[in-house]
Amino acid sequence: MLAADPRRTVTAVALAVGFGSSAHFAKAFRKFAGTTPSAWQRQNAA
């Protein structure tokens, strides 16, 4: 979702995939991917 639509906010993606807050999503994403969602989105934008 982050790469598919780079205009979509991290908060919108977090809520769409079932997280209650963007902070919780960012923490889980960082643990899994080793980077923040917004940094990953910038690096992988189409």
N, CA, C and O of each residue as an XYZ file, in Angstrom:
184
protein
N       0.807     -1.186      0.000
C       0.000      0.000      0.000
C       0.859      1.262      0.000
O       0.497      2.255     -0.632
N       1.975      1.235      0.691
C       2.820      2.422      0.725
C       3.417      2.726     -0.641
O       3.489      3.887     -1.043
N       3.841      1.704     -1.347
C       4.459      1.924     -2.652
C       3.420      2.085     -3.754
O       3.680      2.763     -4.748
N       2.275      1.486     -3.598
C       1.258      1.519     -4.644
C       0.707      2.918     -4.874
O       0.418      3.284     -6.013
N       0.558      3.696     -3.830
C       0.038      5.058     -3.954
C       0.853      5.973     -3.054
O       0.512      6.142     -1.884
N       1.918      6.564     -3.573
C       2.802      7.386     -2.742
C       2.124      8.622     -2.156
O       2.656      9.232     -1.228
N       0.968      8.997     -2.677
C       0.239     10.146     -2.127
C      -0.512      9.776     -0.856
O      -0.950     10.655     -0.114
N      -0.660      8.505     -0.607
C      -1.395      8.044      0.584
C      -0.524      8.242      1.815
O       0.664      7.923      1.806
N      -1.118      8.765      2.861
C      -0.346      9.024      4.079
C      -0.091      7.727      4.847
O      -0.806      6.736      4.698
N       0.940      7.772      5.661
C       1.250      6.627      6.507
C       0.083      6.351      7.453
O      -0.235      5.192      7.717
N      -0.545      7.383      7.956
C      -1.704      7.208      8.834
C      -2.833      6.492      8.113
O      -3.455      5.593      8.680
N      -3.106      6.874      6.878
C      -4.169      6.220      6.108
C      -3.857      4.742      5.892
O      -4.746      3.898      5.995
N      -2.612      4.432      5.595
C      -2.206      3.036      5.404
C      -2.331      2.278      6.724
O      -2.838      1.156      6.749
N      -1.878      2.876      7.807
C      -1.951      2.223      9.121
C      -3.393      1.853      9.466
O      -3.667      0.730      9.889
N      -4.293      2.785      9.288
C      -5.699      2.523      9.601
C      -6.303      1.503      8.633
O      -7.124      0.681      9.039
N      -5.908      1.549      7.369
C      -6.447      0.629      6.362
C      -6.049     -0.819      6.634
O      -6.801     -1.743      6.322
N      -4.873     -1.014      7.211
C      -4.430     -2.387      7.479
C      -4.726     -2.846      8.902
O      -4.302     -3.925      9.313
N      -5.462     -2.015      9.659
C      -5.962     -2.468     10.942
C      -5.264     -1.965     12.186
O      -5.617     -2.389     13.287
N      -4.288     -1.078     12.061
C      -3.643     -0.509     13.243
C      -4.504      0.618     13.785
O      -5.168      1.318     13.021
N      -4.497      0.795     15.081
C      -5.291      1.836     15.713
C      -4.647      3.203     15.661
O      -5.319      4.218     15.837
N      -3.332      3.235     15.418
C      -2.633      4.514     15.351
C      -1.425      4.392     14.430
O      -0.884      3.306     14.222
N      -1.021      5.521     13.891
C       0.154      5.511     13.017
C       1.425      5.256     13.817
O       2.391      4.707     13.286
N       1.436      5.651     15.094
C       2.615      5.416     15.929
C       2.847      3.918     16.142
O       3.982      3.448     16.064
N       1.783      3.174     16.409
C       1.904      1.726     16.601
C       2.341      1.064     15.289
O       3.192      0.175     15.293
N       1.761      1.498     14.181
C       2.145      0.979     12.871
C       3.615      1.261     12.593
O       4.343      0.374     12.147
N       4.057      2.488     12.853
C       5.454      2.864     12.584
C       6.419      2.017     13.409
O       7.468      1.606     12.913
N       6.068      1.760     14.660
C       6.927      0.940     15.528
C       7.031     -0.486     14.995
O       8.121     -1.054     14.931
N       5.892     -1.060     14.614
C       5.897     -2.423     14.070
C       6.617     -2.471     12.717
O       7.366     -3.408     12.442
N       6.387     -1.470     11.888
C       7.024     -1.423     10.573
C       8.542     -1.323     10.723
O       9.285     -2.029     10.042
N       8.996     -0.444     11.616
C      10.433     -0.260     11.837
C      11.074     -1.548     12.325
O      12.186     -1.883     11.915
N      10.380     -2.275     13.199
C      10.912     -3.547     13.706
C      11.024     -4.573     12.578
O      11.991     -5.332     12.522
N      10.049     -4.595     11.693
C      10.030     -5.552     10.585
C      10.981     -5.159      9.455
O      11.745     -5.994      8.969
N      10.937     -3.895      9.036
C      11.665     -3.459      7.842
C      13.000     -2.777      8.131
O      13.824     -2.617      7.231
N      13.213     -2.378      9.377
C      14.470     -1.724      9.718
C      14.529     -0.255      9.330
O      15.600      0.350      9.372
N      13.416      0.318      8.959
C      13.338      1.722      8.591
C      11.931      2.222      8.879
O      11.025      1.425      9.123
N      11.746      3.513      8.854
C      10.417      4.055      9.108
C       9.547      3.910      7.860
O      10.067      3.808      6.750
N       8.231      3.902      8.038
C       7.346      3.794      6.876
C       7.536      4.937      5.876
O       7.540      4.704      4.668
N       7.693      6.159      6.364
C       7.845      7.282      5.438
C       9.179      7.235      4.700
O       9.241      7.605      3.527
N      10.244      6.789      5.359
C      11.531      6.644      4.678
C      11.441      5.546      3.620
O      11.948      5.708      2.510
N      10.805      4.446      3.958
C      10.632      3.357      2.994
C       9.803      3.824      1.803
O      10.104      3.498      0.654
N       8.761      4.589      2.091
C       7.881      5.092      1.028
C       8.657      5.999      0.075
O       8.488      5.906     -1.141
N       9.502      6.871      0.614
C      10.306      7.764     -0.242
C      11.272      6.953     -1.107
O      11.448      7.261     -2.286
N      11.890      5.936     -0.544
C      12.869      5.126     -1.268
C      12.235      4.226     -2.315
O      12.883      3.876     -3.301
N      10.990      3.849     -2.120
C      10.347      2.874     -2.995
C       9.183      3.437     -3.804
O       8.394      2.678     -4.368
N       9.073      4.743     -3.864
C       7.995      5.362     -4.639
C       8.176      5.039     -6.112
O       9.287      5.048     -6.643
N       7.064      4.758     -6.748
C       7.108      4.360     -8.170
C       7.489      5.485     -9.084
O       7.564      5.295    -10.298
